[in-house]
Amino acid sequence: MIGPRIATGTLLIVFIVGSILYLPEVVVQCAFVLALFLAAREWGQFFDSPSATLVWAYALITVFLALALSEIVAGWVDNKSILLVGVLWWLGALIWLLHYQFRHIPSPPGTAGVALIGWFVFLPAWFAIFQLLRADGALLLLLFMIVWSADTAAYFVGREVGKHPLAPRISPGKTWEGVIGGVLGAALLVGGFCWWSGGFADQLPLLVLLIVLTTMASILGDLLESLLKRHRGLKDSGAVLPGHGGVLDRLDSTFAAAPVFALGYLAIS
């Protein structure tokens, strides 16, 4: 299904870039609220008993918490502290994934655990995206460029030359060759673009390091969702996007990458 995948992916990129560049900020925020709601609703499928009422309630609560975080809590707490919580969560998720891959297969988390994990995934990411959008839409586009280029490079490199599985217990299709291709692809493409455009000219080495760390975080996001899908016997989180699955399938990498990129940007800016 490469045709629908490429066509849908291209339309998504055009829509996101056009929206961030040309639509009012409040409209873009509403679009991200809708995307967050849909992703949280799909996350509800990982619950032990995902009834429609429970799933919708979880999605609505997630949106409420995200808005409260960005509009209320941000006035009380330093931005870096909120982003740091998100980064530390993904370090913890890395340990969990390594334990799953190399030690033994733990029991899947129950409904409460899945709900809590979802909030650690969604809320720091929403806050990071919100802060990047408010600071400069170009920064948000830079984040998406990193995730898109890494995902595309990893897909094609892994498909053509991938031989060594990255985490066969979690996602058998991912390979180390794909990971290396994704990291190098994002670093070369996005770093080269920033060098060509003159952005971050004085801090290009630090920017390349940030691109690498952001790319690695995006891979964690993909693996975490893959793990939860395997626990529930799901191939895709949904069927909203032809060739891509659900909204969560397309944003899992971004949810992990966003707090890492935003915190890193604050550190080097």
Secondary structure, 3 states (H helix, E strand, C coil): CHHHHHHHHHHHHHHHHHHHHHCCHHHHHHHHHHHHHHHHHHHHHHCCCCCHHHHHHHHHHHHHHHHHHHHCHHHCCCHHHHHHHHHHHHHHHHHHHHHHHHCCCCCCCCHHHHHHHHHHHHHHHHHHHHHHHHHCHHHHHHHHHHHHHHHHHHHHHHHHHCCCEEECCCEEEEEHHHHHHHHHHHHHHHHHHHHHHCCCHHHHHHHHHHHHHHHHHHHHHHHHHHHHHHHHCCCCCCCCECCCECHHHHHHHHHHHHHHHHHHHHHHC
